[in-house]
Amino acid sequence: MLRFILIFSLLIFQINLSFGQFQTVATEHYVLGVDVEGFEIDLPFSKEKTEESWKEYAKDFGKSEETQSHKTYQTTFKTDIYAEEILIFSQLSGNKQQSTIWVGIDPQGIPKDTYPKLQEEMELFVYDFNIYMRRNQAQKKIDESEQAASYLSKEFESLKKDERRTLKNQERTNSRIASYEEKLMTLRKDSTQNAQKLETLSIEIDSLYLEIEEIKKVMESFRQKMDEIK
C-alpha cells in the first residue's frame, strides 16, 4: 500500500510539472492566399491520439473540409465577442511519439478591433486543448493505477482465503492424525493386554494339563488296586 501511495504521489507530481512545460507559440500559415495568424503547441502524444482528442475537443466546430493540408471549419467561435460565422483552420503534424497542432482564424470579414480579441480566445483555446489532453492522460493513468490496486487487493484477499483454507485443512489433518495415533495406541494397548491374557491362559492350561495327568495317575493306581482285590 505504501508503495502504491508513493507511485501515485509521483504520478501527480509529474502531471502538475508537465502542465507548465508546454506553451503556445504564435505563428502564421499561408492558407487560401492569406497569411493567417494562429497558435501552435507541441504535445507529447502521438499524432493519432492528438487527432482523436482534437475531434472530441473541437466537436462544436462541426464538420471540416480539407484545404491545402489544413482542416477548415465554417463555424462560430466565442459568440459573445463575435456572433457571425468565421473560418477556422487547423493543422496537425507529428509521429508516434509527439505531435504539433496549429489553429488559426481567417481574418477576412472580421472587424479589426474584434479580431485581436478572438485571437486571444483562440490562444487560450489551443492551450486548454493541451491541458485537456494531459488531464485525460493523467486520469487514464490514475484509473489504471486504481485498477491495478484493486486487482492486487483482490489477489491479496484471495491469497489470504487460500492461506486460511490451507490452515484449516492442516488443522483438520493434524486432528485426524492425532485421532489415528490415539486409536493406534489403544490397539497397541489392547494387543499387549491380549498377549498378557494369552500368556496367562497358556499357563493356566499347562497347569490344568498337569492336574489332569496327576488325576490320570491316581485313577490308574486306583484301577490297579481294584484289580488286585479281585
KETORSE-292297 format. One line per 10 residues: number of its first residue (from 1); their letters; for each residue z, x, y of N, C-alpha, C. Coordinates in pm, whole numbers. Example, Ala and Ser with C-alpha at 12.3 -4.5 7.8 and 13.67 -1.06 7.14 Angstrom:
1	AS	780/1319/-569/780/1230/-450/780/1320/-330; 708/1285/-225/714/1367/-106/787/1290/3
//
This chain:
1	MLRFILIFSL	0/83/-121/0/0/0/0/86/126; 81/195/126/87/284/242/-49/349/266; -114/386/156/-246/447/169/-344/350/232; -338/223/190/-428/121/245/-404/103/394; -276/102/437/-243/86/579/-298/202/660; -285/324/607/-336/442/678/-488/436/693; -556/397/584/-702/386/589/-744/278/688; -672/165/685/-703/54/775/-682/96/920; -573/169/949/-545/215/1086/-652/312/1133; -695/402/1043/-800/497/1077/-930/424/1106
11	LIFQINLSFG	-958/320/1028/-1079/241/1050/-1078/176/1187; -967/115/1226/-955/52/1358/-971/155/1468; -913/275/1450/-924/381/1550/-1069/422/1567; -1140/437/1455/-1281/475/1461/-1364/367/1529; -1331/242/1503/-1404/132/1566/-1383/133/1717; -1258/146/1761/-1228/149/1905/-1294/268/1972; -1294/383/1903/-1354/503/1959/-1505/487/1973; -1567/423/1875/-1713/411/1876/-1763/319/1985; -1682/223/2028/-1725/130/2132/-1756/203/2263; -1688/312/2289/-1707/382/2416/-1808/494/2409
21	QFQTVATEHY	-1871/515/2293/-1959/630/2277/-2103/600/2317; -2143/476/2326/-2282/441/2350/-2296/361/2479; -2390/404/2562/-2412/339/2691/-2559/301/2705; -2584/205/2790/-2722/165/2817/-2787/267/2910; -2919/279/2896/-2998/370/2980/-3111/290/3042; -3127/299/3174/-3235/226/3244/-3366/301/3225; -3467/234/3172/-3600/293/3152/-3707/190/3183; -3830/238/3204/-3943/148/3231/-4042/153/3116; -4098/38/3083/-4206/29/2985/-4326/-36/3054; -4443/14/3019/-4565/-42/3079/-4615/-152/2986
31	VLGVDVEGFE	-4604/-277/3031/-4642/-391/2949/-4727/-487/3032; -4842/-525/2976/-4933/-619/3043/-4969/-573/3185; -4991/-443/3197/-5035/-388/3326/-4925/-378/3430; -4799/-393/3389/-4689/-391/3485/-4580/-295/3436; -4523/-218/3526/-4406/-136/3493/-4283/-227/3491; -4231/-246/3372/-4118/-337/3356/-3988/-257/3343; -3897/-283/3432/-3767/-217/3424/-3682/-284/3316; -3616/-200/3238/-3531/-254/3132/-3421/-158/3094; -3356/-188/2985/-3242/-107/2942/-3251/-86/2791; -3222/36/2751/-3222/67/2608/-3086/124/2569
41	IDLPFSKEKT	-3058/113/2441/-2932/166/2389/-2955/215/2247; -2896/329/2214/-2906/384/2079/-2796/324/1992; -2833/295/1869/-2740/231/1776/-2736/308/1644; -2619/327/1587/-2608/400/1459/-2632/310/1338; -2733/225/1351/-2768/133/1243/-2917/145/1215; -2956/112/1095/-3097/121/1058/-3180/23/1141; -3306/53/1149/-3398/-35/1223/-3397/-175/1163; -3392/-180/1031/-3393/-310/961/-3269/-393/997; -3151/-330/996/-3028/-403/1029/-3028/-448/1175; -3075/-359/1263/-3078/-393/1405/-3172/-510/1432
51	EESWKEYAKD	-3286/-508/1366/-3383/-617/1385/-3325/-750/1336; -3257/-744/1224/-3195/-866/1169/-3087/-919/1264; -3006/-828/1318/-2899/-868/1410/-2955/-919/1542; -3063/-857/1589/-3123/-899/1716/-3177/-1041/1706; -3236/-1076/1592/-3288/-1211/1573/-3176/-1314/1588; -3061/-1282/1534/-2947/-1373/1544/-2890/-1374/1685; -2880/-1255/1744/-2818/-1242/1876/-2904/-1308/1984; -3036/-1292/1974/-3126/-1343/2077/-3196/-1472/2034; -3134/-1548/1946/-3199/-1669/1894/-3224/-1773/2003; -3143/-1771/2110/-3163/-1867/2219/-3293/-1841/2295
61	FGKSEETQSH	-3351/-1721/2278/-3478/-1692/2345/-3594/-1768/2281; -3574/-1815/2160/-3680/-1887/2090/-3774/-1791/2017; -3894/-1842/1985/-3992/-1762/1912/-4052/-1655/2003; -4095/-1547/1939/-4155/-1437/2014/-4299/-1415/1972; -4373/-1347/2057/-4511/-1308/2027/-4523/-1157/2043; -4612/-1098/1963/-4633/-954/1972/-4724/-921/2090; -4678/-828/2174/-4755/-786/2291/-4742/-635/2308; -4849/-562/2272/-4852/-417/2292/-4726/-350/2235; -4702/-373/2106/-4588/-317/2032/-4453/-367/2084; -4455/-471/2164/-4332/-534/2213/-4328/-679/2166
71	KTYQTTFKTD	-4208/-734/2159/-4192/-877/2137/-4177/-944/2273; -4249/-1055/2291/-4246/-1126/2419/-4184/-1264/2399; -4086/-1294/2484/-4020/-1425/2480/-4043/-1496/2614; -4093/-1618/2607/-4102/-1701/2728/-3984/-1797/2723; -3885/-1769/2805/-3758/-1840/2792/-3682/-1839/2924; -3569/-1904/2924/-3479/-1897/3040/-3368/-1797/3009; -3311/-1741/3116/-3205/-1642/3099/-3111/-1653/3218; -2986/-1683/3192/-2886/-1698/3296/-2932/-1801/3401; -2938/-1925/3356/-2991/-2032/3441/-2906/-2057/3566; -2782/-2011/3565/-2701/-2025/3686/-2749/-1933/3798
81	IYAEEILIFS	-2830/-1831/3759/-2888/-1740/3858/-3032/-1779/3888; -3109/-1807/3781/-3250/-1843/3797/-3286/-1940/3685; -3321/-2062/3721/-3340/-2169/3622/-3480/-2173/3562; -3576/-2101/3622/-3714/-2106/3573/-3732/-2016/3450; -3838/-2045/3374/-3869/-1960/3259/-3922/-1824/3305; -3888/-1722/3230/-3934/-1586/3260/-3985/-1523/3131; -4047/-1405/3145/-4090/-1330/3028/-3990/-1217/3002; -3942/-1212/2881/-3852/-1104/2840/-3921/-1026/2729; -3922/-893/2745/-3984/-805/2646/-3875/-727/2572; -3900/-702/2445/-3808/-617/2368/-3890/-527/2276
91	QLSGNKQQST	-3834/-411/2250/-3899/-316/2157/-3791/-247/2075; -3817/-238/1947/-3721/-178/1855/-3787/-62/1782; -3720/52/1779/-3769/169/1706/-3653/231/1629; -3687/315/1532/-3581/381/1457/-3619/407/1313; -3519/437/1232/-3540/468/1091/-3424/408/1010; -3399/464/893/-3295/409/807/-3154/448/850; -3143/546/941/-3011/592/985/-2971/540/1122; -3067/530/1213/-3035/490/1350/-3153/416/1413; -3127/355/1527/-3232/278/1593/-3206/272/1743; -3310/231/1815/-3300/214/1961/-3367/82/1997
101	IWVGIDPQGI	-3299/5/2080/-3359/-120/2127/-3371/-115/2278; -3485/-162/2325/-3511/-170/2469/-3541/-315/2502; -3487/-365/2613/-3512/-502/2657/-3533/-501/2808; -3637/-570/2852/-3666/-575/2996/-3717/-712/3039; -3713/-738/3170/-3757/-866/3227/-3882/-842/3311; -3986/-921/3286/-4108/-914/3368/-4073/-960/3510; -4095/-873/3611/-4054/-909/3747/-4146/-1010/3815; -4264/-1031/3758/-4363/-1117/3825/-4312/-1261/3837; -4320/-1315/3957/-4282/-1453/3984/-4135/-1473/4013; -4055/-1369/3999/-3911/-1382/4025/-3881/-1334/4167
111	PKDTYPKLQE	-3808/-1412/4247/-3773/-1370/4383/-3707/-1232/4383; -3741/-1152/4483/-3691/-1014/4489/-3539/-1006/4497; -3476/-1103/4562/-3330/-1099/4573/-3261/-1148/4445; -3338/-1214/4358/-3283/-1266/4232/-3299/-1166/4117; -3409/-1092/4122/-3442/-1000/4012/-3330/-899/3982; -3271/-833/4083/-3162/-738/4054/-3042/-804/3985; -3014/-928/4020/-2902/-998/3956/-2931/-1023/3807; -3057/-1062/3781/-3095/-1082/3641/-3092/-950/3564; -3130/-841/3632/-3127/-710/3568/-2984/-669/3532; -2893/-697/3622/-2752/-666/3593/-2703/-743/3470
121	EMELFVYDFN	-2742/-869/3465/-2703/-950/3350/-2770/-901/3221; -2895/-854/3234/-2966/-804/3117/-2903/-675/3065; -2861/-589/3155/-2794/-465/3112/-2667/-499/3033; -2592/-594/3084/-2470/-637/3015/-2505/-702/2881; -2615/-778/2879/-2660/-845/2758/-2694/-743/2649; -2763/-637/2690/-2801/-531/2595/-2677/-457/2545; -2587/-427/2637/-2465/-357/2596/-2380/-443/2503; -2375/-571/2533/-2298/-662/2447/-2358/-673/2307; -2491/-652/2299/-2554/-650/2167/-2501/-533/2085; -2482/-421/2153/-2422/-304/2088/-2284/-338/2033
131	IYMRRNQAQK	-2202/-406/2114/-2068/-445/2071/-2076/-548/1958; -2172/-640/1971/-2192/-745/1870/-2217/-683/1732; -2306/-584/1729/-2338/-521/1601/-2218/-444/1546; -2150/-374/1634/-2036/-292/1590/-1921/-380/1541; -1901/-490/1612/-1793/-580/1571/-1823/-639/1433; -1948/-679/1412/-1985/-735/1282/-1969/-631/1171; -2010/-506/1203/-1998/-400/1105/-1851/-371/1074; -1769/-370/1181/-1625/-347/1163/-1563/-458/1080; -1602/-583/1110/-1549/-697/1035/-1588/-688/888; -1711/-641/865/-1758/-626/728/-1673/-523/653
141	KIDESEQAAS	-1643/-411/721/-1560/-308/658/-1419/-360/634; -1367/-436/731/-1233/-493/714/-1232/-590/596; -1336/-674/588/-1345/-768/475/-1352/-694/342; -1432/-585/341/-1443/-506/218/-1309/-443/182; -1237/-394/285/-1105/-335/260/-1008/-439/207; -1013/-560/266/-925/-668/221/-959/-709/78; -1089/-713/48/-1130/-747/-88/-1084/-640/-186; -1097/-513/-143/-1051/-403/-230/-900/-412/-252; -827/-441/-143/-681/-454/-154/-644/-570/-245; -716/-682/-230/-690/-799/-314/-718/-768/-461
151	YLSKEFESLK	-829/-695/-483/-865/-658/-621/-758/-568/-682; -714/-466/-602/-612/-375/-652/-481/-448/-679; -449/-545/-591/-327/-623/-610/-334/-702/-741; -449/-764/-767/-466/-841/-890/-459/-749/-1012; -522/-630/-999/-518/-535/-1109/-375/-490/-1137; -300/-468/-1029/-161/-426/-1043/-80/-534/-1115; -98/-660/-1072/-26/-771/-1136/-65/-784/-1283; -195/-763/-1310/-241/-771/-1448/-178/-661/-1534; -170/-541/-1477/-108/-431/-1549/41/-456/-1572; 107/-514/-1471/249/-546/-1487/269/-650/-1597
161	KDERRTLKNQ	179/-750/-1602/188/-851/-1707/169/-787/-1844; 69/-696/-1851/45/-627/-1978/166/-544/-2018; 227/-481/-1916/346/-400/-1943/460/-487/-1997; 481/-603/-1930/587/-694/-1975/557/-747/-2115; 428/-779/-2138/389/-831/-2269/410/-724/-2377; 371/-601/-2345/389/-491/-2440/537/-466/-2467; 618/-470/-2360/762/-450/-2375/823/-560/-2462; 778/-685/-2438/829/-797/-2517/790/-782/-2663; 664/-741/-2687/620/-719/-2825/698/-606/-2891; 727/-502/-2811/804/-389/-2864/945/-432/-2900
171	ERTNSRIASY	1004/-515/-2812/1138/-566/-2841/1138/-651/-2967; 1033/-735/-2980/1023/-819/-3100/1007/-732/-3225; 925/-628/-3212/904/-537/-3326/1033/-465/-3363; 1103/-418/-3259/1231/-350/-3283/1331/-443/-3351; 1330/-571/-3308/1421/-669/-3368/1386/-691/-3515; 1256/-697/-3544/1213/-716/-3683/1250/-594/-3768; 1232/-475/-3708/1267/-353/-3780/1417/-351/-3812; 1497/-388/-3709/1642/-392/-3729/1679/-492/-3838; 1609/-608/-3838/1635/-709/-3940/1599/-658/-4079; 1483/-589/-4088/1441/-534/-4217/1539/-426/-4265
181	EEKLMTLRKD	1585/-344/-4170/1681/-240/-4206/1811/-301/-4258; 1854/-410/-4192/1976/-479/-4236/1959/-536/-4376; 1841/-599/-4399/1814/-655/-4531/1807/-545/-4636; 1745/-433/-4598/1734/-321/-4693/1871/-266/-4729; 1957/-255/-4627/2094/-208/-4653/2168/-304/-4746; 2146/-435/-4725/2209/-536/-4811/2159/-523/-4954; 2026/-504/-4967/1968/-488/-5100/2022/-363/-5169; 2032/-256/-5090/2086/-132/-5147/2231/-152/-5191; 2308/-223/-5109/2448/-252/-5141/2457/-337/-5268; 2371/-441/-5273/2368/-527/-5392/2328/-447/-5515
191	STQNAQKLET	2231/-358/-5496/2184/-276/-5608/2296/-186/-5659; 2371/-129/-5564/2484/-43/-5603/2590/-124/-5678; 2619/-242/-5623/2718/-328/-5687/2671/-371/-5827; 2543/-403/-5840/2489/-443/-5970/2496/-327/-6070; 2467/-207/-6018/2476/-90/-6106/2618/-69/-6154; 2712/-87/-6062/2853/-74/-6099/2892/-180/-6201; 2846/-306/-6178/2876/-414/-6272/2815/-385/-6409; 2690/-332/-6405/2622/-300/-6530/2698/-191/-6607; 2746/-93/-6532/2821/15/-6596/2952/-39/-6656; 3020/-125/-6579/3145/-186/-6628/3118/-271/-6752
201	LSIEIDSLYL	3008/-349/-6746/2971/-434/-6860/2940/-349/-6983; 2873/-237/-6959/2839/-147/-7070/2965/-92/-7135; 3063/-56/-7051/3190/-4/-7104/3262/-113/-7183; 3260/-235/-7128/3325/-347/-7197/3258/-377/-7330; 3124/-367/-7331/3051/-391/-7456/3086/-284/-7560; 3090/-159/-7513/3125/-49/-7605/3267/-70/-7662; 3358/-112/-7575/3496/-136/-7618/3502/-249/-7720; 3423/-355/-7690/3418/-469/-7782/3359/-427/-7916; 3259/-342/-7914/3196/-294/-8037/3298/-217/-8122; 3379/-134/-8055/3481/-58/-8126/3584/-151/-8189
211	EIEEIKKVME	3621/-254/-8113/3716/-351/-8164/3660/-424/-8286; 3531/-459/-8277/3466/-528/-8390/3465/-437/-8513; 3438/-309/-8493/3435/-214/-8604/3573/-203/-8668; 3675/-203/-8583/3811/-197/-8636/3843/-322/-8718; 3799/-436/-8662/3820/-562/-8735/3748/-559/-8869; 3625/-505/-8870/3549/-494/-8994/3624/-408/-9097; 3682/-298/-9047/3756/-209/-9138/3877/-281/-9197; 3947/-357/-9112/4064/-432/-9159/4023/-535/-9262; 3913/-606/-9234/3863/-708/-9327/3822/-646/-9459; 3757/-528/-9449/3715/-459/-9572/3836/-417/-9655
221	SFRQKMDEIK	3939/-370/-9587/4063/-329/-9657/4129/-450/-9720; 4125/-563/-9649/4185/-686/-9699/4111/-733/-9824; 3977/-721/-9823/3898/-763/-9939/3933/-675/-10062; 3945/-546/-10035/3977/-455/-10146/4112/-491/-10210; 4209/-522/-10127/4341/-560/-10178/4333/-691/-10256; 4252/-784/-10212/4236/-912/-10282/4172/-889/-10418; 4076/-796/-10422/4010/-765/-10549/4109/-703/-10648; 4198/-623/-10598/4296/-557/-10683/4392/-661/-10741; 4426/-762/-10663/4517/-866/-10710/4453/-943/-10824; 4326/-968/-10818/4257/-1041/-10922/4257/-962/-11051
//
